[in-house]
Amino acid sequence: MSSNHVSRPWYAAFVIFAIAVAGLASAAFYKDQFRAWKDWQRSFVEQEIVRATTPEQAAAAKRIRVEIRQTQLPELRRVDRCITCHLAVDDPSYAGYPQPFAYHPNHDRHAFDKFGCTICHGGQGRATTQEAAHGAVEHWDQPLLPLRYVEASCGKCHVPEDVPEAAALTQGRKLFDDLGCRGCHRLNGIGNSIGPELDHVGRRRSPDWLVAHFRNPAEVTPGSAMPVLGLSDTEIDELTVFMLSLTGEPLTEYYVSMRTLPGANLGQRLFEEKGCIGCHAVAGRGGDVGPDLEGLGQRRDAEWIYSHFRDPQAVSPGTVMPQFSFSEQEARALTEFVLRLSDSEVVGYLKIPRMMSSEQRGAAVYTKYGCAGCHGRDGKGGVINPNAKTGEQVPSLLYVAEGYTTKELTEFIKRGQSEIAPLDAKRPAPPLYMPPWAGKIAPGELEDLVAYLQSLFPEEEGLDW
């Protein structure tokens, strides 16, 4: 009896615990039955029944199961469950319906079973609640992109200029070059470190942050050396789209390949823009510094050519071919183009540009390395540099030919000028400075850049020496 008497409190505790577990299980079951995605699916079934025009269609609609739907994308390391709610994305008959049953136009261009949804739209693919799926939650750095910025995702696989529908992305890339952003920022290994590296900025910053930053950098980042760019609202949106495209997201061969990217056309344009014909001959025309490229495909395989475009010295030690820092897409497009140079039709229609002068090549170097970011377009200066003795702005380059010999200018560019004389020693030092370019610009590029800078001197003023 004594033993039974001692154990009774444990029986009571056990009963209470069992009732609590049963209650929690019942609550969990109840909650699971009334999840929002289930309500949407039941609503979709009702829509399908109403839209049915035959008894067979109605019966088929009634058989639609209420369940999680997902697309597994192992090559993208993603699982997208967006279609759990967005059930009609591939059904044109739902065109014009409100979300989540809206039809996705042109969906066949990027098949859902290969691309999913989040690779373009952002969001958290595995989530099953609206807030979490749209990514507006803590610790998720890729929320759903507003539709006005979705074209930024094209830049993950495509070269901007080859997506006609992504005009803002293309223009944003052009603005990035024209404004000389690489003068302060590194991107794909090219540029300086005055400002932060931009390779992954599309994952670090939201559209709202970028827009506010481009309007007034110092308001968003106190003490920022970045000047107010004076851009229009349209230009700010375009530059924001380009920044959002810079996610640095690793993609497998299928997504970054000649099967999904424009090939020979882009390759031909790059071939012309980089002045390859100045060193290589095609169809009997061009330079003789490098080998003749006609019929190259008979001598080299695609992998060798691609690797050579990406890193000439690694493939051909001692080669005089400069490091162009082509992206993977650009290198593949160039590879496809040069492999087709044995095609008489391509050779016949190839536009052979005139040999570029050193000054013309130097202008391209000026753009490539973002010199305009501080010295202005065409070297006219005017960029604000607070407390700089040179009138609180970066000086013009129009008159460097008057103040420097070729050797002096070359050495100055190589060593840079880390300290800019302040206008007032009591105020903060000028934020912008001339970084050293030695080792960053190839010798041939530096020679062309110096020639270009010397050519900026106004001809009508002449030289006195």
TITIPA-325979 format. One record per residue (C-alpha): residue in one letter; residue number from 1; z, y, x. Coordinates in steps of 0.05 Angstrom, whole numbers, plus 5000, padded with zeros to 4 digits. Each point is the difference from the previous one (the first is absolute). Layout:
residues N
+------+-----+------+-------+------+
: code : pos :   up : north : east :
+------+-----+------+-------+------+
:    A : NUM :    Z :     Y :    X :
...
+------+-----+------+-------+------+
end
This chain:
residues 465
+------+-----+------+-------+------+
: code : pos :   up : north : east :
+------+-----+------+-------+------+
:    M :   1 : 5000 :  5000 : 5000 :
:    S :   2 : 5017 :  5046 : 5056 :
:    S :   3 : 4931 :  4990 : 5030 :
:    N :   4 : 4965 :  5015 : 4935 :
:    H :   5 : 5042 :  5061 : 4990 :
:    V :   6 : 4979 :  5028 : 5069 :
:    S :   7 : 4926 :  4988 : 4989 :
:    R :   8 : 4994 :  5035 : 4932 :
:    P :   9 : 4990 :  5071 : 5030 :
:    W :  10 : 4941 :  4973 : 5040 :
:    Y :  11 : 4970 :  4971 : 4936 :
:    A :  12 : 5005 :  5069 : 4968 :
:    A :  13 : 4968 :  5033 : 5061 :
:    F :  14 : 4944 :  4949 : 5000 :
:    V :  15 : 4986 :  5012 : 4926 :
:    I :  16 : 4998 :  5076 : 5010 :
:    F :  17 : 4954 :  4992 : 5060 :
:    A :  18 : 4954 :  4953 : 4961 :
:    I :  19 : 4996 :  5049 : 4942 :
:    A :  20 : 4984 :  5057 : 5049 :
:    V :  21 : 4944 :  4960 : 5033 :
:    A :  22 : 4971 :  4982 : 4932 :
:    G :  23 : 5003 :  5073 : 4980 :
:    L :  24 : 4964 :  5022 : 5064 :
:    A :  25 : 4948 :  4946 : 4991 :
:    S :  26 : 4989 :  5021 : 4928 :
:    A :  27 : 4994 :  5074 : 5021 :
:    A :  28 : 4950 :  4981 : 5055 :
:    F :  29 : 4959 :  4959 : 4950 :
:    Y :  30 : 5001 :  5057 : 4950 :
:    K :  31 : 4981 :  5052 : 5052 :
:    D :  32 : 4943 :  4955 : 5025 :
:    Q :  33 : 4972 :  4994 : 4930 :
:    F :  34 : 4994 :  5074 : 4991 :
:    R :  35 : 4969 :  5023 : 5065 :
:    A :  36 : 4950 :  5057 : 4994 :
:    W :  37 : 4942 :  4959 : 5029 :
:    K :  38 : 5010 :  4947 : 4945 :
:    D :  39 : 4997 :  5055 : 4947 :
:    W :  40 : 4934 :  5024 : 5030 :
:    Q :  41 : 4971 :  4930 : 5001 :
:    R :  42 : 5021 :  4987 : 4928 :
:    S :  43 : 4968 :  5067 : 4981 :
:    F :  44 : 4936 :  4978 : 5037 :
:    V :  45 : 4999 :  4934 : 4962 :
:    E :  46 : 5005 :  5040 : 4935 :
:    Q :  47 : 4942 :  5044 : 5022 :
:    E :  48 : 4958 :  4939 : 5016 :
:    I :  49 : 5014 :  4970 : 4932 :
:    V :  50 : 4982 :  5065 : 4964 :
:    R :  51 : 4936 :  5006 : 5041 :
:    A :  52 : 4979 :  4929 : 4988 :
:    T :  53 : 4935 :  4994 : 4959 :
:    T :  54 : 5001 :  4924 : 4991 :
:    P :  55 : 5054 :  4949 : 4984 :
:    E :  56 : 4989 :  4968 : 5068 :
:    Q :  57 : 5014 :  5067 : 5036 :
:    A :  58 : 5063 :  5010 : 4959 :
:    A :  59 : 5024 :  4930 : 5016 :
:    A :  60 : 4986 :  5012 : 5074 :
:    A :  61 : 5040 :  5065 : 4998 :
:    K :  62 : 5060 :  4964 : 4969 :
:    R :  63 : 4999 :  4950 : 5058 :
:    I :  64 : 5008 :  5055 : 5053 :
:    R :  65 : 5065 :  4984 : 5036 :
:    V :  66 : 5053 :  5052 : 5014 :
:    E :  67 : 5012 :  4991 : 5075 :
:    I :  68 : 5000 :  5034 : 5068 :
:    R :  69 : 4929 :  5008 : 5026 :
:    Q :  70 : 4987 :  5012 : 5073 :
:    T :  71 : 4946 :  5002 : 5053 :
:    Q :  72 : 5016 :  4969 : 5067 :
:    L :  73 : 4968 :  5036 : 5059 :
:    P :  74 : 5022 :  4964 : 5063 :
:    E :  75 : 4950 :  5037 : 5045 :
:    L :  76 : 5032 :  5066 : 4977 :
:    R :  77 : 5070 :  4971 : 5001 :
:    R :  78 : 5008 :  5022 : 4928 :
:    V :  79 : 5016 :  4971 : 4932 :
:    D :  80 : 4978 :  5046 : 4943 :
:    R :  81 : 5029 :  4991 : 4931 :
:    C :  82 : 4969 :  5063 : 4971 :
:    I :  83 : 4957 :  4959 : 4952 :
:    T :  84 : 5064 :  4976 : 4967 :
:    C :  85 : 4997 :  5066 : 4961 :
:    H :  86 : 4929 :  5024 : 5014 :
:    L :  87 : 4968 :  4942 : 4963 :
:    A :  88 : 4932 :  5031 : 4984 :
:    V :  89 : 4980 :  5030 : 5067 :
:    D :  90 : 4937 :  4956 : 5003 :
:    D :  91 : 4980 :  5005 : 4926 :
:    P :  92 : 4950 :  5056 : 4987 :
:    S :  93 : 5014 :  4995 : 4925 :
:    Y :  94 : 5067 :  5034 : 5015 :
:    A :  95 : 4967 :  5062 : 5029 :
:    G :  96 : 5036 :  5061 : 4973 :
:    Y :  97 : 5064 :  4964 : 4982 :
:    P :  98 : 5065 :  5030 : 5025 :
:    Q :  99 : 5041 :  4968 : 5056 :
:    P : 100 : 5020 :  4947 : 5012 :
:    F : 101 : 4939 :  4970 : 4965 :
:    A : 102 : 4948 :  5047 : 5030 :
:    Y : 103 : 4937 :  4970 : 5030 :
:    H : 104 : 4989 :  5011 : 5075 :
:    P : 105 : 4928 :  5024 : 5010 :
:    N : 106 : 4960 :  4974 : 5060 :
:    H : 107 : 5052 :  4946 : 5011 :
:    D : 108 : 4946 :  4951 : 5022 :
:    R : 109 : 4989 :  5041 : 5064 :
:    H : 110 : 5068 :  4977 : 5025 :
:    A : 111 : 5015 :  4933 : 4967 :
:    F : 112 : 5072 :  4994 : 4978 :
:    D : 113 : 5007 :  4930 : 5028 :
:    K : 114 : 4983 :  5027 : 5069 :
:    F : 115 : 5029 :  5070 : 4999 :
:    G : 116 : 5053 :  5001 : 4946 :
:    C : 117 : 5025 :  5068 : 4978 :
:    T : 118 : 5051 :  5029 : 5048 :
:    I : 119 : 4953 :  5002 : 5060 :
:    C : 120 : 4966 :  5059 : 4966 :
:    H : 121 : 5050 :  5027 : 4949 :
:    G : 122 : 5065 :  4990 : 5037 :
:    G : 123 : 5063 :  4977 : 4965 :
:    Q : 124 : 5044 :  4938 : 5009 :
:    G : 125 : 4958 :  4940 : 4980 :
:    R : 126 : 5056 :  4949 : 4992 :
:    A : 127 : 5041 :  5043 : 4952 :
:    T : 128 : 5003 :  4986 : 4926 :
:    T : 129 : 5030 :  5065 : 4974 :
:    Q : 130 : 4959 :  5063 : 4992 :
:    E : 131 : 5043 :  5044 : 5045 :
:    A : 132 : 5003 :  4949 : 5057 :
:    A : 133 : 4927 :  4980 : 4993 :
:    H : 134 : 4978 :  5072 : 5005 :
:    G : 135 : 5042 :  5005 : 5063 :
:    A : 136 : 5043 :  5059 : 4980 :
:    V : 137 : 5062 :  4965 : 5027 :
:    E : 138 : 5043 :  5005 : 5062 :
:    H : 139 : 4977 :  4965 : 5064 :
:    W : 140 : 4927 :  4993 : 4976 :
:    D : 141 : 4952 :  5043 : 5041 :
:    Q : 142 : 4936 :  4990 : 4961 :
:    P : 143 : 5009 :  5025 : 4929 :
:    L : 144 : 4942 :  5002 : 4951 :
:    L : 145 : 4949 :  5052 : 5022 :
:    P : 146 : 4981 :  5054 : 4949 :
:    L : 147 : 4928 :  4988 : 4979 :
:    R : 148 : 4977 :  5064 : 5034 :
:    Y : 149 : 5020 :  4969 : 5067 :
:    V : 150 : 4979 :  4927 : 4989 :
:    E : 151 : 4936 :  5009 : 5040 :
:    A : 152 : 5044 :  5006 : 5062 :
:    S : 153 : 5005 :  4924 : 4998 :
:    C : 154 : 4926 :  4994 : 5014 :
:    G : 155 : 5015 :  5022 : 5071 :
:    K : 156 : 5039 :  4935 : 5012 :
:    C : 157 : 4935 :  4960 : 5004 :
:    H : 158 : 4944 :  5051 : 5000 :
:    V : 159 : 4977 :  5057 : 5044 :
:    P : 160 : 5009 :  5061 : 4955 :
:    E : 161 : 4929 :  5025 : 5007 :
:    D : 162 : 4972 :  4936 : 4972 :
:    V : 163 : 5035 :  5001 : 4932 :
:    P : 164 : 4960 :  5051 : 4959 :
:    E : 165 : 5051 :  4995 : 4943 :
:    A : 166 : 5056 :  5022 : 5048 :
:    A : 167 : 4976 :  5071 : 5012 :
:    A : 168 : 5070 :  5028 : 5010 :
:    L : 169 : 5015 :  4947 : 5053 :
:    T : 170 : 4936 :  5017 : 5037 :
:    Q : 171 : 5013 :  5074 : 4997 :
:    G : 172 : 5073 :  4990 : 5021 :
:    R : 173 : 4977 :  4963 : 5062 :
:    K : 174 : 4952 :  5057 : 5016 :
:    L : 175 : 5055 :  5052 : 4991 :
:    F : 176 : 5045 :  4960 : 5046 :
:    D : 177 : 4947 :  5005 : 5055 :
:    D : 178 : 4980 :  5072 : 4985 :
:    L : 179 : 5071 :  5025 : 5001 :
:    G : 180 : 5013 :  4965 : 5066 :
:    C : 181 : 5062 :  4962 : 4976 :
:    R : 182 : 4995 :  4953 : 5060 :
:    G : 183 : 5018 :  5059 : 5045 :
:    C : 184 : 5072 :  4988 : 4978 :
:    H : 185 : 4999 :  4931 : 4968 :
:    R : 186 : 4979 :  4931 : 5025 :
:    L : 187 : 4957 :  4956 : 4956 :
:    N : 188 : 4972 :  4933 : 5023 :
:    G : 189 : 5021 :  5015 : 5071 :
:    I : 190 : 4965 :  5068 : 5004 :
:    G : 191 : 5036 :  5067 : 5000 :
:    N : 192 : 5066 :  5030 : 5022 :
:    S : 193 : 5074 :  4992 : 4984 :
:    I : 194 : 5019 :  5071 : 4983 :
:    G : 195 : 5005 :  4976 : 4928 :
:    P : 196 : 5015 :  4930 : 4974 :
:    E : 197 : 4950 :  4942 : 5006 :
:    L : 198 : 4959 :  4991 : 4937 :
:    D : 199 : 4980 :  4926 : 5003 :
:    H : 200 : 5049 :  4981 : 4944 :
:    V : 201 : 5011 :  5066 : 4965 :
:    G : 202 : 4972 :  4973 : 4935 :
:    R : 203 : 5060 :  4953 : 4995 :
:    R : 204 : 5052 :  5051 : 5022 :
:    R : 205 : 4982 :  5059 : 4955 :
:    S : 206 : 4988 :  5010 : 4926 :
:    P : 207 : 4942 :  5041 : 4971 :
:    D : 208 : 5049 :  5054 : 4977 :
:    W : 209 : 5031 :  5006 : 5070 :
:    L : 210 : 4931 :  5005 : 5033 :
:    V : 211 : 4975 :  5053 : 4952 :
:    A : 212 : 5062 :  5043 : 5010 :
:    H : 213 : 4996 :  4990 : 5075 :
:    F : 214 : 4927 :  5023 : 5003 :
:    R : 215 : 5017 :  5061 : 4959 :
:    N : 216 : 5057 :  5023 : 5045 :
:    P : 217 : 5023 :  4952 : 5055 :
:    A : 218 : 5063 :  5038 : 5019 :
:    E : 219 : 5027 :  5000 : 4929 :
:    V : 220 : 4997 :  4923 : 4998 :
:    T : 221 : 5018 :  4989 : 5073 :
:    P : 222 : 5042 :  5058 : 5026 :
:    G : 223 : 4982 :  5019 : 5071 :
:    S : 224 : 4931 :  4967 : 4996 :
:    A : 225 : 4950 :  5027 : 5050 :
:    M : 226 : 4943 :  4985 : 4951 :
:    P : 227 : 4968 :  5064 : 4976 :
:    V : 228 : 4983 :  5017 : 4928 :
:    L : 229 : 4928 :  4975 : 4995 :
:    G : 230 : 4979 :  5046 : 4943 :
:    L : 231 : 4966 :  4944 : 4962 :
:    S : 232 : 4977 :  5002 : 4928 :
:    D : 233 : 5032 :  4953 : 4949 :
:    T : 234 : 4937 :  4957 : 5003 :
:    E : 235 : 5003 :  4996 : 5075 :
:    I : 236 : 5074 :  4982 : 4999 :
:    D : 237 : 4986 :  4943 : 4951 :
:    E : 238 : 4942 :  4976 : 5044 :
:    L : 239 : 5043 :  5000 : 5063 :
:    T : 240 : 5056 :  4966 : 4961 :
:    V : 241 : 4952 :  4944 : 4979 :
:    F : 242 : 4980 :  4988 : 5072 :
:    M : 243 : 5073 :  4999 : 5024 :
:    L : 244 : 5018 :  4949 : 4945 :
:    S : 245 : 4944 :  4955 : 5025 :
:    L : 246 : 5034 :  4994 : 5068 :
:    T : 247 : 5047 :  4942 : 4986 :
:    G : 248 : 4985 :  4959 : 5062 :
:    E : 249 : 5001 :  4939 : 4955 :
:    P : 250 : 4976 :  4937 : 5036 :
:    L : 251 : 4942 :  4967 : 4963 :
:    T : 252 : 4967 :  4933 : 5013 :
:    E : 253 : 4928 :  4988 : 5019 :
:    Y : 254 : 4975 :  4996 : 4929 :
:    Y : 255 : 5023 :  5070 : 4982 :
:    V : 256 : 4979 :  5035 : 5064 :
:    S : 257 : 4933 :  4968 : 5012 :
:    M : 258 : 4926 :  5012 : 4992 :
:    R : 259 : 5002 :  4961 : 4934 :
:    T : 260 : 5041 :  5054 : 4966 :
:    L : 261 : 4981 :  5061 : 5041 :
:    P : 262 : 4935 :  5038 : 5010 :
:    G : 263 : 4971 :  4975 : 5064 :
:    A : 264 : 4934 :  5019 : 5031 :
:    N : 265 : 4994 :  5068 : 4966 :
:    L : 266 : 5067 :  5023 : 5025 :
:    G : 267 : 4986 :  4970 : 5068 :
:    Q : 268 : 4935 :  5038 : 5006 :
:    R : 269 : 5034 :  5066 : 4982 :
:    L : 270 : 5054 :  4988 : 5052 :
:    F : 271 : 4947 :  4981 : 5051 :
:    E : 272 : 4966 :  5067 : 4989 :
:    E : 273 : 5064 :  5042 : 4995 :
:    K : 274 : 5028 :  4973 : 5066 :
:    G : 275 : 4935 :  5012 : 5036 :
:    C : 276 : 4993 :  4928 : 5022 :
:    I : 277 : 4926 :  5011 : 5013 :
:    G : 278 : 5019 :  5047 : 5057 :
:    C : 279 : 5020 :  4939 : 5041 :
:    H : 280 : 4964 :  4942 : 4967 :
:    A : 281 : 4926 :  4991 : 4985 :
:    V : 282 : 4973 :  4973 : 4935 :
:    A : 283 : 4927 :  4985 : 4989 :
:    G : 284 : 4983 :  5031 : 5067 :
:    R : 285 : 5035 :  5066 : 4986 :
:    G : 286 : 5068 :  5025 : 5024 :
:    G : 287 : 5042 :  4999 : 5063 :
:    D : 288 : 5005 :  4948 : 5055 :
:    V : 289 : 5074 :  5007 : 5019 :
:    G : 290 : 5017 :  4939 : 4957 :
:    P : 291 : 4958 :  4938 : 4983 :
:    D : 292 : 4942 :  5002 : 4951 :
:    L : 293 : 5027 :  4980 : 4932 :
:    E : 294 : 4937 :  4972 : 4968 :
:    G : 295 : 5009 :  4926 : 4990 :
:    L : 296 : 5074 :  5004 : 5020 :
:    G : 297 : 5016 :  4945 : 4950 :
:    Q : 298 : 4960 :  4951 : 5042 :
:    R : 299 : 5044 :  5013 : 5060 :
:    R : 300 : 5070 :  5011 : 4970 :
:    D : 301 : 5036 :  4971 : 4941 :
:    A : 302 : 5033 :  5042 : 4946 :
:    E : 303 : 5071 :  4989 : 5025 :
:    W : 304 : 4983 :  5025 : 5070 :
:    I : 305 : 4965 :  5062 : 4972 :
:    Y : 306 : 5058 :  5015 : 4953 :
:    S : 307 : 5051 :  4993 : 5055 :
:    H : 308 : 4958 :  5044 : 5046 :
:    F : 309 : 5000 :  5056 : 4948 :
:    R : 310 : 5075 :  4994 : 4991 :
:    D : 311 : 5018 :  5000 : 5075 :
:    P : 312 : 4941 :  5005 : 5048 :
:    Q : 313 : 5042 :  4994 : 5064 :
:    A : 314 : 5034 :  4937 : 4977 :
:    V : 315 : 4933 :  4966 : 4988 :
:    S : 316 : 4960 :  5032 : 5056 :
:    P : 317 : 5048 :  5024 : 5055 :
:    G : 318 : 4971 :  5061 : 5036 :
:    T : 319 : 4952 :  5019 : 4944 :
:    V : 320 : 4985 :  5074 : 4992 :
:    M : 321 : 5000 :  4994 : 4925 :
:    P : 322 : 5057 :  5044 : 4973 :
:    Q : 323 : 5056 :  4976 : 4955 :
:    F : 324 : 4980 :  5026 : 4931 :
:    S : 325 : 5061 :  4971 : 4964 :
:    F : 326 : 4957 :  4973 : 4944 :
:    S : 327 : 5038 :  4972 : 4941 :
:    E : 328 : 4991 :  4927 : 4983 :
:    Q : 329 : 4953 :  5019 : 4943 :
:    E : 330 : 4958 :  5045 : 5044 :
:    A : 331 : 4995 :  4949 : 5056 :
:    R : 332 : 4976 :  4947 : 4951 :
:    A : 333 : 4949 :  5047 : 4969 :
:    L : 334 : 4973 :  5018 : 5070 :
:    T : 335 : 4997 :  4926 : 5017 :
:    E : 336 : 4959 :  4985 : 4939 :
:    F : 337 : 4953 :  5057 : 5015 :
:    V : 338 : 4986 :  4983 : 5073 :
:    L : 339 : 4991 :  4927 : 4982 :
:    R : 340 : 4943 :  5022 : 4955 :
:    L : 341 : 4965 :  5041 : 5054 :
:    S : 342 : 4955 :  4940 : 5014 :
:    D : 343 : 4973 :  5010 : 4929 :
:    S : 344 : 4935 :  5040 : 5009 :
:    E : 345 : 5011 :  5034 : 4933 :
:    V : 346 : 5068 :  5027 : 5022 :
:    V : 347 : 4973 :  5022 : 5067 :
:    G : 348 : 4941 :  5034 : 4968 :
:    Y : 349 : 5042 :  5040 : 4952 :
:    L : 350 : 5056 :  5016 : 5048 :
:    K : 351 : 5010 :  5075 : 5006 :
:    I : 352 : 5000 :  5015 : 5074 :
:    P : 353 : 5037 :  5066 : 5009 :
:    R : 354 : 4985 :  5046 : 5056 :
:    M : 355 : 5042 :  4992 : 5063 :
:    M : 356 : 5065 :  5036 : 4986 :
:    S : 357 : 5019 :  5054 : 5049 :
:    S : 358 : 5068 :  5000 : 5035 :
:    E : 359 : 5021 :  5058 : 4956 :
:    Q : 360 : 4982 :  4962 : 4936 :
:    R : 361 : 5039 :  4940 : 5023 :
:    G : 362 : 5058 :  5045 : 5019 :
:    A : 363 : 5001 :  5029 : 4929 :
:    A : 364 : 5010 :  4929 : 4975 :
:    V : 365 : 5056 :  4989 : 5050 :
:    Y : 366 : 5033 :  5065 : 4976 :
:    T : 367 : 5000 :  4972 : 4929 :
:    K : 368 : 5020 :  4930 : 5020 :
:    Y : 369 : 5064 :  5021 : 5035 :
:    G : 370 : 5020 :  5052 : 4949 :
:    C : 371 : 4995 :  5061 : 5044 :
:    A : 372 : 4986 :  5042 : 4938 :
:    G : 373 : 5070 :  4985 : 4975 :
:    C : 374 : 5027 :  5053 : 5048 :
:    H : 375 : 4939 :  5038 : 5025 :
:    G : 376 : 4964 :  5006 : 4934 :
:    R : 377 : 4930 :  4980 : 4979 :
:    D : 378 : 4949 :  5016 : 5054 :
:    G : 379 : 5057 :  5021 : 5047 :
:    K : 380 : 5013 :  5066 : 4964 :
:    G : 381 : 5075 :  4992 : 5001 :
:    G : 382 : 5045 :  5035 : 4951 :
:    V : 383 : 5049 :  4942 : 4985 :
:    I : 384 : 5070 :  5028 : 4992 :
:    N : 385 : 5048 :  4984 : 5057 :
:    P : 386 : 5065 :  5039 : 4986 :
:    N : 387 : 5031 :  5038 : 5058 :
:    A : 388 : 4940 :  4986 : 5046 :
:    K : 389 : 4987 :  5057 : 5048 :
:    T : 390 : 4926 :  4994 : 4984 :
:    G : 391 : 5008 :  5039 : 4936 :
:    E : 392 : 5040 :  4945 : 4965 :
:    Q : 393 : 4938 :  4957 : 4993 :
:    V : 394 : 4959 :  4950 : 5040 :
:    P : 395 : 4949 :  5037 : 5041 :
:    S : 396 : 4925 :  4996 : 4989 :
:    L : 397 : 4958 :  4957 : 5048 :
:    L : 398 : 4938 :  5044 : 4996 :
:    Y : 399 : 5013 :  5031 : 5068 :
:    V : 400 : 5024 :  4942 : 5043 :
:    A : 401 : 4935 :  5003 : 5039 :
:    E : 402 : 5020 :  5069 : 5023 :
:    G : 403 : 5070 :  4981 : 5023 :
:    Y : 404 : 4991 :  4929 : 5028 :
:    T : 405 : 4952 :  4966 : 5046 :
:    T : 406 : 4976 :  4931 : 4978 :
:    K : 407 : 5049 :  4966 : 5047 :
:    E : 408 : 5059 :  5044 : 4978 :
:    L : 409 : 4986 :  4988 : 4926 :
:    T : 410 : 4994 :  4925 : 5011 :
:    E : 411 : 5067 :  4998 : 5037 :
:    F : 412 : 5034 :  5044 : 4948 :
:    I : 413 : 4979 :  4953 : 4943 :
:    K : 414 : 5024 :  4940 : 5039 :
:    R : 415 : 5069 :  5028 : 5016 :
:    G : 416 : 5011 :  5041 : 4937 :
:    Q : 417 : 5053 :  5054 : 4992 :
:    S : 418 : 5066 :  4976 : 4972 :
:    E : 419 : 5034 :  5068 : 5000 :
:    I : 420 : 4969 :  5059 : 4964 :
:    A : 421 : 5027 :  5068 : 5020 :
:    P : 422 : 5044 :  5026 : 4943 :
:    L : 423 : 4993 :  5070 : 4972 :
:    D : 424 : 5075 :  5006 : 4992 :
:    A : 425 : 5046 :  4957 : 5043 :
:    K : 426 : 5055 :  5003 : 4947 :
:    R : 427 : 4956 :  4967 : 4947 :
:    P : 428 : 4981 :  4926 : 4997 :
:    A : 429 : 4945 :  4978 : 5048 :
:    P : 430 : 4929 :  4998 : 4972 :
:    P : 431 : 4992 :  4931 : 4966 :
:    L : 432 : 4927 :  4989 : 5020 :
:    Y : 433 : 4982 :  4984 : 5072 :
:    M : 434 : 4943 :  4971 : 5040 :
:    P : 435 : 5013 :  4926 : 5013 :
:    P : 436 : 4973 :  4965 : 5062 :
:    W : 437 : 4934 :  4964 : 4986 :
:    A : 438 : 4995 :  4962 : 5065 :
:    G : 439 : 4990 :  4926 : 4984 :
:    K : 440 : 4985 :  5015 : 4927 :
:    I : 441 : 4930 :  5027 : 5007 :
:    A : 442 : 4948 :  4960 : 5038 :
:    P : 443 : 4971 :  5036 : 5062 :
:    G : 444 : 4931 :  5006 : 4968 :
:    E : 445 : 5030 :  5028 : 4936 :
:    L : 446 : 5041 :  5050 : 5040 :
:    E : 447 : 4938 :  5023 : 5037 :
:    D : 448 : 4964 :  5010 : 4934 :
:    L : 449 : 5059 :  5036 : 4969 :
:    V : 450 : 5003 :  5050 : 5057 :
:    A : 451 : 4925 :  5012 : 4993 :
:    Y : 452 : 5009 :  5013 : 4926 :
:    L : 453 : 5059 :  5048 : 5010 :
:    Q : 454 : 4961 :  5039 : 5052 :
:    S : 455 : 4941 :  5005 : 4952 :
:    L : 456 : 5044 :  5037 : 4949 :
:    F : 457 : 4997 :  5065 : 5040 :
:    P : 458 : 4961 :  5051 : 4959 :
:    E : 459 : 4932 :  5004 : 5032 :
:    E : 460 : 4990 :  5074 : 4986 :
:    E : 461 : 5061 :  5016 : 5041 :
:    G : 462 : 4977 :  4964 : 5063 :
:    L : 463 : 5041 :  4984 : 5061 :
:    D : 464 : 5018 :  5050 : 5053 :
:    W : 465 : 5009 :  4949 : 5056 :
+------+-----+------+-------+------+
end
